[in-house]
C-alpha cells in the first residue's frame, strides 16, 4: 500500500457530513458527523470487528475543585487491517464534560463517556488522515500560506504555539470546544497565558503520575 493511500482516500468530507456551528463563541467551526467516520473506516477496511476495531483502554474523571466541574476522558486504541495485516494501535484520547457549570448551577451528563468515546475515535481517525481537509482548513492562518512575511512577536499574555500544540494533542475536539467556550475565545491562539500555564502544569503532573 502506498504511503498516502489511506490519507488521500479519507481526507475529503462530503458537505452532507459537515455541520457549521452558527453563532456563539465558536461560530464558523465545522462539526463532522461521527457516522461518516464509521462509514469511511468501513469503506477503507471492511466491517467493524473484521477490518477494523478499537479497544477502550481507560476511562477516568478529572475534576476542578475551584469550579466544581468534572470532565470525563476515554483513551482508545484503534486497529485497522491493511494488506492483510493488522496495524499497531492508533491511540486516541477524547473528553466530554460530566459535570459542567452553567448559569443555573452544575449540569450532569449521563452520556459523557459515550461522547468522550466518540471524540477519542475522531482523534485516532485524524492520525489516518480521515477528515483531514476539515482539520487542515481549521489550522490554516495567514502566515501558513507560503508567504515570506515574518510572523508577529509573541503576545506575552497569550498561550505560546508550543502550549497550544501540546493542549491540542492532549485534549479531544469536544474538550477543546468547551475550553474555548469557557474562556470566551473563538480560537486557541487567544487562550490566556495564565490558563495555558495551568493546563500545562496539570498535564505535566498527570504524566508524572502515569509514569
Secondary structure as UniProt FT lines:
FT   TURN            3..4
FT   HELIX           5..10
FT   HELIX           15..17
FT   STRAND          18..20
FT   TURN            25..28
FT   STRAND          30..32
FT   HELIX           34..45
FT   TURN            49..51
FT   STRAND          52..63
FT   TURN            65..67
FT   STRAND          70..82
FT   TURN            83..84
FT   STRAND          85..86
FT   STRAND          90..102
FT   TURN            103..104
FT   STRAND          105..108
FT   TURN            110..111
FT   HELIX           112..127
FT   TURN            128..131
FT   HELIX           132..139
FT   TURN            142..143
FT   TURN            156..157
FT   HELIX           161..170
FT   HELIX           173..182
FT   TURN            183..184
FT   HELIX           188..190
FT   HELIX           193..210
//
